[in-house]
Amino acid sequence: MRGGGRVGSKKAFLTRSGLDRRAMTAIGFIDEWGPDNVHIAMTRFSGWNVLLNGLTGQRGWGRQWRDPEPKDGYDAVIVGGGLHGLATAYYLAKNHGVKNIAVLEKGWLGGGNAGRNTTIVRSNYMLPGNREFYEHSLKLWEELSHDLNYNVMFSQRSHVSLLHSPAAVDAAARRYNTMRLTGSDGELWQLDELKKNVPHLNYGPDTRFPICGAAVQRRAGTARHDAVAWGYARAADGRGVDIIQNCEVTGVTRDGGKVTGLETSRGTIRGKKIGFAVAGNTSRLWTMAGLGTLPIESHKLQAFVTEPVKPLLDQVVVFGVGGAHFYISQSDKGGMVFGGDIDWYKSYAQRGNLPMIQDVAECATSVLPCLGRLRLLRHWSGVMDMSMDGSFFICKTPLDNLYLNAGWNYGGFKASPASGWYFADLIANDRPHRIIAEHDLGRFERGVNIDERGAGPDPKLHG
Ligand SMILES: Cc1cc2nc3c(=O)[nH]c(=O)nc-3n(C[C@H](O)[C@H](O)[C@H](O)COP(=O)(O)OP(=O)(O)OC[C@H]3O[C@@H](n4cnc5c(N)ncnc54)[C@H](O)[C@@H]3O)c2cc1C
């Protein structure tokens, strides 16, 4: 995404209108540019700015980030301008003071899974390593709009997992008690409480999977995915990161055990440290680096949105039992946003197929029969980086200066703040933080269990 308007004309307007440019810059009303077109400060969003722009014809808003030409080399190059790549660049600059950073994106920001997901954010994980990571992420989400000075529309509307048997209630009690004991939040709802809070579900006695209660995380919810990508891009740019769109990495050059540079559609770019954050395209980049194969498969996941309706559902609701998998929330515009399982065969295409549409529609109407009256507006698909144990990789690689961020399965949206935070920490310090120490490529040899779903070594089962 590119912002509009030239900063020069904005300054000219302010001077013409007699407003003091220094005062305007000081309160963040206009962007401040130094010599050689260096961006010193971006326009800050604030009540003041909205008011001033309202009074001056909305001419104070500059572009949201620059469109720089790539330099020959950088201290750190992150491949992939999705949420994980952008967040990594932001935290590298913010937390570790790295100055010379580039993010290379083959298309446009948010064109991958970043802008295709169903935006569910939660931290209901149980296993050590996972639970601390996702709870850290949720805490970052809670402050993200302020931190980025960009409204990511994080809505903590509760995540409600339906339970369909006494055994499921017991398993949820174990998980949600562990969450509470380790500093997160969680609760169990009996049927009457669930009916009161989510009245439109199918509670009839003849349903295939009668509902007997729910496991709930109230701090969980949704956020606006595009806003998160734009917010991280803008904040990273504000700290000097070069975000280079339409720049596809086509080759990786090596000198023995070190990466020397990246061949791209915009020329060769050298990097002292390189990070891969390309989600469903990870195995392609890995092959370019001459590293063989990865314990990751690329699968397609579809999502759907209906025509807008009046408020129907206040929470995120998840239905998963006996092979069914379905999750739904209502967008701010009123559309019902939902998804189900992956398409169950490997592909790099960002396009899904009919059998899964039918499967998801069946789940939808069985759990919320009133959806049967709605028209589907759009559906789309993204390429998921599914790992053998359903857990992510944030780790060093066999090459000295190459770092890997991948394996996000269905859950990389909620993970993006913590993913960027820990990946930046790894790249800056060249060692994994203790929380992510088991999330490396060697864990399968060591027999580490971070398979949260307990589904075993079959990537397509890790929904
Ligand atoms: C339909 C769907 C629903 C989902 N729902 C949820 C959800 O509700 N909650 C949740 O937590 N997660 C969800 N996810 C998962 C989440 O969206 C992903 O795990 C996450 O977005 C992946 O990280 P990313 O944003 O960095 O990936 P991406 O946005 O895919 O970023 C990777 C980027 O790398 C770029 N790239 C690839 N190859 C190259 C190259 N050679 N050179 C340069 N750039 C390259 C791509 O163009 C892309 O922009 C969902 C995903 C999908 C598809």
The ligand as an SDF file (V2000), in Angstrom:
LIG
                    3D

 53 58  0  0  0  0  0  0  0  0999 V2000
   -7.5990  -18.0830    5.3330 C   0  0  0  0  0  0  0  0  0  0  0  0
   -6.6660  -17.9100    6.4910 C   0  0  0  0  0  0  0  0  0  0  0  0
   -7.1750  -17.7290    7.7770 C   0  0  0  0  0  0  0  0  0  0  0  0
   -6.3100  -17.5680    8.8530 C   0  0  0  0  0  0  0  0  0  0  0  0
   -6.8420  -17.2860   10.0800 N   0  0  0  0  0  0  0  0  0  0  0  0
   -6.0080  -17.0220   11.1220 C   0  0  0  0  0  0  0  0  0  0  0  0
   -6.5460  -16.6270   12.3660 C   0  0  0  0  0  0  0  0  0  0  0  0
   -7.7660  -16.4570   12.5190 O   0  0  0  0  0  0  0  0  0  0  0  0
   -5.6910  -16.4110   13.3970 N   0  0  0  0  0  0  0  0  0  0  0  0
   -4.3430  -16.5800   13.2610 C   0  0  0  0  0  0  0  0  0  0  0  0
   -3.6340  -16.4090   14.2350 O   0  0  0  0  0  0  0  0  0  0  0  0
   -3.7940  -16.9220   12.0650 N   0  0  0  0  0  0  0  0  0  0  0  0
   -4.5910  -17.1380   10.9960 C   0  0  0  0  0  0  0  0  0  0  0  0
   -4.0650  -17.4650    9.7740 N   0  0  0  0  0  0  0  0  0  0  0  0
   -2.6180  -17.6470    9.6670 C   0  0  0  0  0  0  0  0  0  0  0  0
   -1.8580  -16.3480    9.4770 C   0  0  0  0  0  0  0  0  0  0  0  0
   -2.4960  -15.5030    8.5520 O   0  0  0  0  0  0  0  0  0  0  0  0
   -0.4440  -16.6680    8.9870 C   0  0  0  0  0  0  0  0  0  0  0  0
    0.1300  -17.6710    9.8060 O   0  0  0  0  0  0  0  0  0  0  0  0
    0.4780  -15.4550    9.0260 C   0  0  0  0  0  0  0  0  0  0  0  0
   -0.1230  -14.3560    8.3850 O   0  0  0  0  0  0  0  0  0  0  0  0
    1.7970  -15.8220    8.3440 C   0  0  0  0  0  0  0  0  0  0  0  0
    2.7610  -14.8610    8.5330 O   0  0  0  0  0  0  0  0  0  0  0  0
    2.9600  -13.5850    7.5790 P   0  0  0  0  0  0  0  0  0  0  0  0
    1.8850  -12.5910    7.8490 O   0  0  0  0  0  0  0  0  0  0  0  0
    4.3280  -13.0970    7.7710 O   0  0  0  0  0  0  0  0  0  0  0  0
    2.7710  -14.2530    6.1490 O   0  0  0  0  0  0  0  0  0  0  0  0
    2.5440  -13.5940    4.7280 P   0  0  0  0  0  0  0  0  0  0  0  0
    1.6310  -12.4230    4.8100 O   0  0  0  0  0  0  0  0  0  0  0  0
    2.1740  -14.6900    3.7950 O   0  0  0  0  0  0  0  0  0  0  0  0
    3.9850  -13.0020    4.4440 O   0  0  0  0  0  0  0  0  0  0  0  0
    4.9930  -13.6540    3.7230 C   0  0  0  0  0  0  0  0  0  0  0  0
    5.3930  -12.7110    2.6120 C   0  0  0  0  0  0  0  0  0  0  0  0
    6.5440  -13.2150    1.9590 O   0  0  0  0  0  0  0  0  0  0  0  0
    6.4690  -12.8070    0.6230 C   0  0  0  0  0  0  0  0  0  0  0  0
    7.3720  -13.6230   -0.1730 N   0  0  0  0  0  0  0  0  0  0  0  0
    7.2610  -14.9400   -0.4630 C   0  0  0  0  0  0  0  0  0  0  0  0
    8.2750  -15.3240   -1.2530 N   0  0  0  0  0  0  0  0  0  0  0  0
    9.0400  -14.2290   -1.4510 C   0  0  0  0  0  0  0  0  0  0  0  0
   10.2350  -14.0020   -2.1880 C   0  0  0  0  0  0  0  0  0  0  0  0
   10.8220  -14.9640   -2.8890 N   0  0  0  0  0  0  0  0  0  0  0  0
   10.7650  -12.7520   -2.1770 N   0  0  0  0  0  0  0  0  0  0  0  0
   10.1870  -11.7490   -1.4890 C   0  0  0  0  0  0  0  0  0  0  0  0
    9.0470  -11.9250   -0.7770 N   0  0  0  0  0  0  0  0  0  0  0  0
    8.4890  -13.1490   -0.7570 C   0  0  0  0  0  0  0  0  0  0  0  0
    5.0010  -13.0210    0.2800 C   0  0  0  0  0  0  0  0  0  0  0  0
    4.6180  -12.2680   -0.8650 O   0  0  0  0  0  0  0  0  0  0  0  0
    4.3060  -12.5810    1.5430 C   0  0  0  0  0  0  0  0  0  0  0  0
    3.8560  -11.2430    1.4840 O   0  0  0  0  0  0  0  0  0  0  0  0
   -4.9020  -17.6280    8.6650 C   0  0  0  0  0  0  0  0  0  0  0  0
   -4.3880  -17.7800    7.3720 C   0  0  0  0  0  0  0  0  0  0  0  0
   -5.2620  -17.9120    6.2930 C   0  0  0  0  0  0  0  0  0  0  0  0
   -4.6980  -18.0670    4.9050 C   0  0  0  0  0  0  0  0  0  0  0  0
  1  2  1  0
  2  3  1  0
  2 52  2  0
  3  4  2  0
  4  5  1  0
  4 50  1  0
  5  6  2  0
  6  7  1  0
  6 13  1  0
  7  8  2  0
  7  9  1  0
  9 10  1  0
 10 11  2  0
 10 12  1  0
 12 13  2  0
 13 14  1  0
 14 15  1  0
 14 50  1  0
 15 16  1  0
 16 17  1  0
 16 18  1  0
 18 19  1  0
 18 20  1  0
 20 21  1  0
 20 22  1  0
 22 23  1  0
 23 24  1  0
 24 25  2  0
 24 26  1  0
 24 27  1  0
 27 28  1  0
 28 29  2  0
 28 30  1  0
 28 31  1  0
 31 32  1  0
 32 33  1  0
 33 34  1  0
 33 48  1  0
 34 35  1  0
 35 36  1  0
 35 46  1  0
 36 37  1  0
 36 45  1  0
 37 38  2  0
 38 39  1  0
 39 40  1  0
 39 45  2  0
 40 41  1  0
 40 42  2  0
 42 43  1  0
 43 44  2  0
 44 45  1  0
 46 47  1  0
 46 48  1  0
 48 49  1  0
 50 51  2  0
 51 52  1  0
 52 53  1  0
M  END
$$$$
